[in-house]
Amino acid sequence: MGLQEIVNEIRKDSSAESENVIRQAEAEAEKIRSEKKTQLEVRYKALREAADVEFKRLRQKLMAKAELDAQREVQQCESDMIEKLITDIQKSILETLRKDRGRYVRYLVRAVKDSVSFFEGGKSGISFSREDEGLFESVKNESGAKLELLPASRISAGAVLISGNTYIDHSLETVFEKMRQDFVRIIVEEKGK
């Protein structure tokens, strides 16, 4: 065997060994790639599942908030409608009362008589709204009470009676406030029909 043959043999062995090393390296690289791919798929699946859970939680939270906001808005609208209706009823009653002066004076006379019985004699002061101050003489004469006209009150109608440190409020605002729950109950019952 000559030198050239030895060199060719070494090259042949070397080439075969190189190809073998390259094949092993490629197989090892493919194995690592496959493991990494599997790890990434597992990790991606876990992240996707966590994101789906978080998305569902946020969606439920937003839906619950939207539903709650809608319920509050409906309740506020209903409350506003009831308040407007009560205000309209109060205005209507006041207009009806003022149109029938005799009936209105009789209401005020009853209020005076009911109040004076709580006071311990002497003069009582009475305060009307600015619009109703002209009714003082009629109320005083028809009630037979010792009344003194006091400055006008900030009430829409009715009267406030005062004796010493005691006062009794017969303003329509107070009467309506005492009846408010009845108004609301009637309105809600009507709405439900």
C-alpha atoms as an extended CHARMM CRD file, in Angstrom:
* protein
*
       193  EXT
         1         1  MET       CA              0.0000000000        0.0000000000        0.0000000000  PROA      1               0.0000000000
         2         2  GLY       CA              1.4260000000        3.2450000000       -1.0480000000  PROA      2               0.0000000000
         3         3  LEU       CA              1.2210000000        6.6160000000        0.5610000000  PROA      3               0.0000000000
         4         4  GLN       CA             -1.5260000000        7.7490000000       -1.7320000000  PROA      4               0.0000000000
         5         5  GLU       CA             -3.6200000000        4.7470000000       -0.8350000000  PROA      5               0.0000000000
         6         6  ILE       CA             -3.0510000000        5.3660000000        2.8700000000  PROA      6               0.0000000000
         7         7  VAL       CA             -4.1310000000        8.9920000000        2.4330000000  PROA      7               0.0000000000
         8         8  ASN       CA             -7.1940000000        7.8920000000        0.4660000000  PROA      8               0.0000000000
         9         9  GLU       CA             -8.0240000000        5.3230000000        3.1320000000  PROA      9               0.0000000000
        10        10  ILE       CA             -7.6540000000        7.9320000000        5.8910000000  PROA      10              0.0000000000
        11        11  ARG       CA             -9.8450000000       10.3150000000        3.9160000000  PROA      11              0.0000000000
        12        12  LYS       CA            -12.4080000000        7.5960000000        3.3710000000  PROA      12              0.0000000000
        13        13  ASP       CA            -12.4490000000        6.7150000000        7.0870000000  PROA      13              0.0000000000
        14        14  SER       CA            -12.4570000000       10.3550000000        8.0110000000  PROA      14              0.0000000000
        15        15  SER       CA            -15.2960000000       11.1010000000        5.6060000000  PROA      15              0.0000000000
        16        16  ALA       CA            -17.3310000000        8.1730000000        6.8770000000  PROA      16              0.0000000000
        17        17  GLU       CA            -16.6770000000        9.2190000000       10.4500000000  PROA      17              0.0000000000
        18        18  SER       CA            -17.5860000000       12.8470000000        9.6470000000  PROA      18              0.0000000000
        19        19  GLU       CA            -20.8210000000       11.7460000000        8.0120000000  PROA      19              0.0000000000
        20        20  ASN       CA            -21.5540000000        9.5600000000       10.9930000000  PROA      20              0.0000000000
        21        21  VAL       CA            -20.8710000000       12.4880000000       13.3980000000  PROA      21              0.0000000000
        22        22  ILE       CA            -23.0210000000       14.7810000000       11.2360000000  PROA      22              0.0000000000
        23        23  ARG       CA            -25.8800000000       12.2500000000       11.1900000000  PROA      23              0.0000000000
        24        24  GLN       CA            -25.6320000000       11.8350000000       14.9630000000  PROA      24              0.0000000000
        25        25  ALA       CA            -25.5220000000       15.6270000000       15.4040000000  PROA      25              0.0000000000
        26        26  GLU       CA            -28.5330000000       16.0670000000       13.1240000000  PROA      26              0.0000000000
        27        27  ALA       CA            -30.4090000000       13.3210000000       14.9840000000  PROA      27              0.0000000000
        28        28  GLU       CA            -29.4970000000       14.9360000000       18.3080000000  PROA      28              0.0000000000
        29        29  ALA       CA            -30.5650000000       18.3760000000       16.9760000000  PROA      29              0.0000000000
        30        30  GLU       CA            -33.8770000000       16.9180000000       15.7400000000  PROA      30              0.0000000000
        31        31  LYS       CA            -34.4170000000       15.2810000000       19.1360000000  PROA      31              0.0000000000
        32        32  ILE       CA            -33.7160000000       18.6360000000       20.9240000000  PROA      32              0.0000000000
        33        33  ARG       CA            -35.9980000000       20.4810000000       18.4690000000  PROA      33              0.0000000000
        34        34  SER       CA            -38.7540000000       17.9390000000       19.0500000000  PROA      34              0.0000000000
        35        35  GLU       CA            -38.4020000000       18.2110000000       22.8640000000  PROA      35              0.0000000000
        36        36  LYS       CA            -38.3870000000       22.0210000000       22.6900000000  PROA      36              0.0000000000
        37        37  LYS       CA            -41.4180000000       21.9790000000       20.4080000000  PROA      37              0.0000000000
        38        38  THR       CA            -43.2700000000       19.7140000000       22.8350000000  PROA      38              0.0000000000
        39        39  GLN       CA            -42.2630000000       21.9280000000       25.7860000000  PROA      39              0.0000000000
        40        40  LEU       CA            -43.4450000000       25.0430000000       23.9020000000  PROA      40              0.0000000000
        41        41  GLU       CA            -46.7410000000       23.3900000000       22.9610000000  PROA      41              0.0000000000
        42        42  VAL       CA            -47.3300000000       22.3680000000       26.5940000000  PROA      42              0.0000000000
        43        43  ARG       CA            -46.4440000000       25.8740000000       27.7960000000  PROA      43              0.0000000000
        44        44  TYR       CA            -48.5780000000       27.5330000000       25.1030000000  PROA      44              0.0000000000
        45        45  LYS       CA            -51.5260000000       25.2740000000       25.9800000000  PROA      45              0.0000000000
        46        46  ALA       CA            -51.1850000000       26.1720000000       29.6830000000  PROA      46              0.0000000000
        47        47  LEU       CA            -50.9760000000       29.9040000000       28.8610000000  PROA      47              0.0000000000
        48        48  ARG       CA            -53.9660000000       29.6700000000       26.5050000000  PROA      48              0.0000000000
        49        49  GLU       CA            -56.0260000000       27.8410000000       29.1500000000  PROA      49              0.0000000000
        50        50  ALA       CA            -55.0740000000       30.4400000000       31.7730000000  PROA      50              0.0000000000
        51        51  ALA       CA            -55.9510000000       33.2390000000       29.3340000000  PROA      51              0.0000000000
        52        52  ASP       CA            -59.3080000000       31.5650000000       28.5610000000  PROA      52              0.0000000000
        53        53  VAL       CA            -60.1010000000       31.2600000000       32.2800000000  PROA      53              0.0000000000
        54        54  GLU       CA            -59.1560000000       34.9270000000       32.8470000000  PROA      54              0.0000000000
        55        55  PHE       CA            -61.1690000000       36.0120000000       29.7950000000  PROA      55              0.0000000000
        56        56  LYS       CA            -64.2420000000       34.1200000000       31.0420000000  PROA      56              0.0000000000
        57        57  ARG       CA            -63.8170000000       35.6320000000       34.5190000000  PROA      57              0.0000000000
        58        58  LEU       CA            -63.4940000000       39.1570000000       33.0990000000  PROA      58              0.0000000000
        59        59  ARG       CA            -66.4540000000       38.5890000000       30.7750000000  PROA      59              0.0000000000
        60        60  GLN       CA            -68.6190000000       37.3920000000       33.6790000000  PROA      60              0.0000000000
        61        61  LYS       CA            -67.4910000000       40.3540000000       35.7610000000  PROA      61              0.0000000000
        62        62  LEU       CA            -68.2890000000       42.8120000000       32.9500000000  PROA      62              0.0000000000
        63        63  MET       CA            -71.6540000000       41.1690000000       32.2820000000  PROA      63              0.0000000000
        64        64  ALA       CA            -72.5360000000       41.2900000000       35.9830000000  PROA      64              0.0000000000
        65        65  LYS       CA            -71.5030000000       44.9470000000       36.1660000000  PROA      65              0.0000000000
        66        66  ALA       CA            -73.4880000000       45.7900000000       33.0310000000  PROA      66              0.0000000000
        67        67  GLU       CA            -76.5350000000       43.9740000000       34.4140000000  PROA      67              0.0000000000
        68        68  LEU       CA            -76.2050000000       45.7220000000       37.7710000000  PROA      68              0.0000000000
        69        69  ASP       CA            -75.8090000000       49.1040000000       36.0580000000  PROA      69              0.0000000000
        70        70  ALA       CA            -78.8810000000       48.4010000000       33.9220000000  PROA      70              0.0000000000
        71        71  GLN       CA            -80.9060000000       47.4140000000       37.0040000000  PROA      71              0.0000000000
        72        72  ARG       CA            -79.7950000000       50.5770000000       38.8050000000  PROA      72              0.0000000000
        73        73  GLU       CA            -80.7180000000       52.6740000000       35.7850000000  PROA      73              0.0000000000
        74        74  VAL       CA            -84.1630000000       51.0560000000       35.5830000000  PROA      74              0.0000000000
        75        75  GLN       CA            -84.6830000000       51.5800000000       39.3250000000  PROA      75              0.0000000000
        76        76  GLN       CA            -83.5590000000       55.2170000000       39.0210000000  PROA      76              0.0000000000
        77        77  CYS       CA            -85.9400000000       55.7600000000       36.0850000000  PROA      77              0.0000000000
        78        78  GLU       CA            -88.7870000000       54.1760000000       38.0430000000  PROA      78              0.0000000000
        79        79  SER       CA            -87.9170000000       56.2520000000       41.0950000000  PROA      79              0.0000000000
        80        80  ASP       CA            -87.7790000000       59.4310000000       38.9800000000  PROA      80              0.0000000000
        81        81  MET       CA            -91.1400000000       58.5650000000       37.4000000000  PROA      81              0.0000000000
        82        82  ILE       CA            -92.7000000000       57.9380000000       40.8140000000  PROA      82              0.0000000000
        83        83  GLU       CA            -91.2790000000       61.2290000000       42.1520000000  PROA      83              0.0000000000
        84        84  LYS       CA            -92.6170000000       63.1050000000       39.1230000000  PROA      84              0.0000000000
        85        85  LEU       CA            -96.0020000000       61.4450000000       39.4900000000  PROA      85              0.0000000000
        86        86  ILE       CA            -96.1550000000       62.3200000000       43.1980000000  PROA      86              0.0000000000
        87        87  THR       CA            -95.1210000000       65.9090000000       42.4300000000  PROA      87              0.0000000000
        88        88  ASP       CA            -97.8100000000       66.0930000000       39.7270000000  PROA      88              0.0000000000
        89        89  ILE       CA           -100.3940000000       64.7030000000       42.1740000000  PROA      89              0.0000000000
        90        90  GLN       CA            -99.3670000000       67.2910000000       44.7810000000  PROA      90              0.0000000000
        91        91  LYS       CA            -99.6520000000       70.1160000000       42.2420000000  PROA      91              0.0000000000
        92        92  SER       CA           -103.0360000000       68.8350000000       41.0830000000  PROA      92              0.0000000000
        93        93  ILE       CA           -104.3430000000       68.6090000000       44.6660000000  PROA      93              0.0000000000
        94        94  LEU       CA           -103.0190000000       72.0930000000       45.4150000000  PROA      94              0.0000000000
        95        95  GLU       CA           -104.6360000000       73.5600000000       42.2720000000  PROA      95              0.0000000000
        96        96  THR       CA           -107.9370000000       71.8230000000       43.0850000000  PROA      96              0.0000000000
        97        97  LEU       CA           -107.7810000000       73.0640000000       46.6760000000  PROA      97              0.0000000000
        98        98  ARG       CA           -107.0380000000       76.6430000000       45.6580000000  PROA      98              0.0000000000
        99        99  LYS       CA           -109.8360000000       76.6360000000       43.0460000000  PROA      99              0.0000000000
       100       100  ASP       CA           -112.3740000000       75.7540000000       45.7540000000  PROA      100             0.0000000000
       101       101  ARG       CA           -111.6320000000       78.5050000000       48.2680000000  PROA      101             0.0000000000
       102       102  GLY       CA           -114.4190000000       77.3670000000       50.6420000000  PROA      102             0.0000000000
       103       103  ARG       CA           -113.0440000000       73.8250000000       50.8350000000  PROA      103             0.0000000000
       104       104  TYR       CA           -109.4860000000       75.1450000000       51.3300000000  PROA      104             0.0000000000
       105       105  VAL       CA           -110.5750000000       77.4620000000       54.1520000000  PROA      105             0.0000000000
       106       106  ARG       CA           -112.4490000000       74.5500000000       55.8090000000  PROA      106             0.0000000000
       107       107  TYR       CA           -109.2310000000       72.4720000000       55.6320000000  PROA      107             0.0000000000
       108       108  LEU       CA           -107.2710000000       75.3070000000       57.2740000000  PROA      108             0.0000000000
       109       109  VAL       CA           -109.9770000000       75.8150000000       59.9420000000  PROA      109             0.0000000000
       110       110  ARG       CA           -109.8460000000       72.0790000000       60.8160000000  PROA      110             0.0000000000
       111       111  ALA       CA           -106.0450000000       72.3100000000       61.0250000000  PROA      111             0.0000000000
       112       112  VAL       CA           -106.3090000000       75.3270000000       63.3680000000  PROA      112             0.0000000000
       113       113  LYS       CA           -108.9170000000       73.6710000000       65.5940000000  PROA      113             0.0000000000
       114       114  ASP       CA           -106.8640000000       70.4430000000       65.8030000000  PROA      114             0.0000000000
       115       115  SER       CA           -103.7160000000       72.4020000000       66.6580000000  PROA      115             0.0000000000
       116       116  VAL       CA           -105.2010000000       74.8510000000       69.1570000000  PROA      116             0.0000000000
       117       117  SER       CA           -106.4310000000       71.9300000000       71.2880000000  PROA      117             0.0000000000
       118       118  PHE       CA           -102.7430000000       70.9750000000       71.8450000000  PROA      118             0.0000000000
       119       119  PHE       CA           -101.7590000000       74.4970000000       72.9390000000  PROA      119             0.0000000000
       120       120  GLU       CA           -102.3810000000       75.6940000000       76.4970000000  PROA      120             0.0000000000
       121       121  GLY       CA           -104.6710000000       78.6520000000       75.8190000000  PROA      121             0.0000000000
       122       122  GLY       CA           -103.5840000000       82.1440000000       74.8470000000  PROA      122             0.0000000000
       123       123  LYS       CA           -102.8750000000       83.3960000000       71.3940000000  PROA      123             0.0000000000
       124       124  SER       CA           -101.4370000000       81.1580000000       68.7310000000  PROA      124             0.0000000000
       125       125  GLY       CA            -99.4720000000       82.3580000000       65.7790000000  PROA      125             0.0000000000
       126       126  ILE       CA           -100.2580000000       81.1480000000       62.2980000000  PROA      126             0.0000000000
       127       127  SER       CA            -98.0900000000       81.3370000000       59.2200000000  PROA      127             0.0000000000
       128       128  PHE       CA            -99.2930000000       80.7620000000       55.6690000000  PROA      128             0.0000000000
       129       129  SER       CA            -97.5320000000       80.7460000000       52.3260000000  PROA      129             0.0000000000
       130       130  ARG       CA            -97.2580000000       84.2070000000       50.7680000000  PROA      130             0.0000000000
       131       131  GLU       CA           -100.1110000000       83.2980000000       48.3800000000  PROA      131             0.0000000000
       132       132  ASP       CA           -102.4460000000       82.3080000000       51.2230000000  PROA      132             0.0000000000
       133       133  GLU       CA           -101.9070000000       85.1810000000       53.6750000000  PROA      133             0.0000000000
       134       134  GLY       CA           -105.1840000000       86.7400000000       52.4430000000  PROA      134             0.0000000000
       135       135  LEU       CA           -107.0740000000       83.8050000000       54.0080000000  PROA      135             0.0000000000
       136       136  PHE       CA           -106.0670000000       84.8110000000       57.5510000000  PROA      136             0.0000000000
       137       137  GLU       CA           -109.2660000000       86.6870000000       58.4740000000  PROA      137             0.0000000000
       138       138  SER       CA           -111.5670000000       83.9550000000       57.1150000000  PROA      138             0.0000000000
       139       139  VAL       CA           -109.6310000000       81.2210000000       58.9670000000  PROA      139             0.0000000000
       140       140  LYS       CA           -109.5080000000       83.2640000000       62.1870000000  PROA      140             0.0000000000
       141       141  ASN       CA           -113.2430000000       84.0690000000       62.1180000000  PROA      141             0.0000000000
       142       142  GLU       CA           -114.4140000000       80.5740000000       61.1580000000  PROA      142             0.0000000000
       143       143  SER       CA           -112.1500000000       78.7880000000       63.6580000000  PROA      143             0.0000000000
       144       144  GLY       CA           -112.9880000000       81.1170000000       66.5360000000  PROA      144             0.0000000000
       145       145  ALA       CA           -109.3750000000       80.7970000000       67.6990000000  PROA      145             0.0000000000
       146       146  LYS       CA           -107.2210000000       83.6000000000       69.0540000000  PROA      146             0.0000000000
       147       147  LEU       CA           -104.7870000000       83.8540000000       66.1860000000  PROA      147             0.0000000000
       148       148  GLU       CA           -102.0040000000       86.2170000000       65.3150000000  PROA      148             0.0000000000
       149       149  LEU       CA           -100.7190000000       86.4050000000       61.7260000000  PROA      149             0.0000000000
       150       150  LEU       CA            -96.9970000000       85.6050000000       61.5280000000  PROA      150             0.0000000000
       151       151  PRO       CA            -94.6760000000       86.2890000000       58.5710000000  PROA      151             0.0000000000
       152       152  ALA       CA            -95.1540000000       84.0050000000       55.5640000000  PROA      152             0.0000000000
       153       153  SER       CA            -93.4790000000       80.5870000000       55.5990000000  PROA      153             0.0000000000
       154       154  ARG       CA            -91.6980000000       78.8830000000       52.7560000000  PROA      154             0.0000000000
       155       155  ILE       CA            -94.5050000000       76.3970000000       52.1780000000  PROA      155             0.0000000000
       156       156  SER       CA            -96.6390000000       75.8600000000       49.0860000000  PROA      156             0.0000000000
       157       157  ALA       CA            -99.9520000000       75.6940000000       50.9520000000  PROA      157             0.0000000000
       158       158  GLY       CA           -101.4760000000       74.8980000000       54.3160000000  PROA      158             0.0000000000
       159       159  ALA       CA           -100.3550000000       76.5520000000       57.5370000000  PROA      159             0.0000000000
       160       160  VAL       CA            -97.9100000000       76.3220000000       60.4060000000  PROA      160             0.0000000000
       161       161  LEU       CA            -99.2430000000       77.0740000000       63.9020000000  PROA      161             0.0000000000
       162       162  ILE       CA            -96.9770000000       78.2250000000       66.7080000000  PROA      162             0.0000000000
       163       163  SER       CA            -97.5320000000       78.6970000000       70.4250000000  PROA      163             0.0000000000
       164       164  GLY       CA            -94.5040000000       79.3240000000       72.6380000000  PROA      164             0.0000000000
       165       165  ASN       CA            -91.8600000000       76.7210000000       71.7740000000  PROA      165             0.0000000000
       166       166  THR       CA            -94.3730000000       74.3930000000       70.1540000000  PROA      166             0.0000000000
       167       167  TYR       CA            -95.2730000000       74.3710000000       66.5010000000  PROA      167             0.0000000000
       168       168  ILE       CA            -97.5040000000       72.1400000000       64.4430000000  PROA      168             0.0000000000
       169       169  ASP       CA            -96.8800000000       71.8860000000       60.7390000000  PROA      169             0.0000000000
       170       170  HSD       CA           -100.0060000000       71.5390000000       58.6090000000  PROA      170             0.0000000000
       171       171  SER       CA            -98.2620000000       72.5020000000       55.3840000000  PROA      171             0.0000000000
       172       172  LEU       CA            -99.2370000000       70.4130000000       52.3980000000  PROA      172             0.0000000000
       173       173  GLU       CA            -95.5720000000       69.4060000000       52.0120000000  PROA      173             0.0000000000
       174       174  THR       CA            -95.6930000000       67.7750000000       55.4450000000  PROA      174             0.0000000000
       175       175  VAL       CA            -99.0810000000       66.1820000000       54.7870000000  PROA      175             0.0000000000
       176       176  PHE       CA            -97.8120000000       64.8120000000       51.4770000000  PROA      176             0.0000000000
       177       177  GLU       CA            -94.5830000000       63.5670000000       53.0800000000  PROA      177             0.0000000000
       178       178  LYS       CA            -96.6170000000       61.6280000000       55.6630000000  PROA      178             0.0000000000
       179       179  MET       CA            -98.6450000000       60.1320000000       52.8060000000  PROA      179             0.0000000000
       180       180  ARG       CA            -95.6260000000       59.4840000000       50.5400000000  PROA      180             0.0000000000
       181       181  GLN       CA            -95.3910000000       55.7540000000       51.3340000000  PROA      181             0.0000000000
       182       182  ASP       CA            -99.0940000000       55.3470000000       50.5640000000  PROA      182             0.0000000000
       183       183  PHE       CA            -98.6360000000       57.1970000000       47.2460000000  PROA      183             0.0000000000
       184       184  VAL       CA            -95.6530000000       55.0240000000       46.3250000000  PROA      184             0.0000000000
       185       185  ARG       CA            -97.5110000000       51.8320000000       47.2740000000  PROA      185             0.0000000000
       186       186  ILE       CA           -100.5580000000       52.8140000000       45.1820000000  PROA      186             0.0000000000
       187       187  ILE       CA            -98.3860000000       53.7950000000       42.1960000000  PROA      187             0.0000000000
       188       188  VAL       CA            -96.3430000000       50.5790000000       42.3550000000  PROA      188             0.0000000000
       189       189  GLU       CA            -99.5180000000       48.4670000000       42.6710000000  PROA      189             0.0000000000
       190       190  GLU       CA           -101.0180000000       50.2370000000       39.6310000000  PROA      190             0.0000000000
       191       191  LYS       CA            -97.8070000000       49.7030000000       37.6680000000  PROA      191             0.0000000000
       192       192  GLY       CA            -97.9220000000       45.9780000000       38.4390000000  PROA      192             0.0000000000
       193       193  LYS       CA           -101.4180000000       45.5310000000       36.9850000000  PROA      193             0.0000000000
